[in-house]
């Protein structure tokens, strides 16, 4: 199978005005450490989503 090289067109990145690099996850964790209350929120939110997806919670996943 032959792949053709990507050629830019006039429609590429029409709405892109610039790029800003993301910081490394380790840097983010150092600057914004996870508090116990935020960790509890993440855990309870994941549990709630899991219950919906597995059908244990009767809310629709759609």
TAQUI-V52608 format. One record per run of one state. SS is the DSSP state (2 for helix, 1 for strand, 0 for the rest). FROM is the first residue (numbers start at 0). TO is the last residue. If there is no record, write none. Layout:
{{SS & FROM & TO} {SS & FROM & TO}}
This chain:
{{0 & 0 & 23} {2 & 24 & 30} {0 & 31 & 34} {2 & 35 & 53} {0 & 54 & 61}}
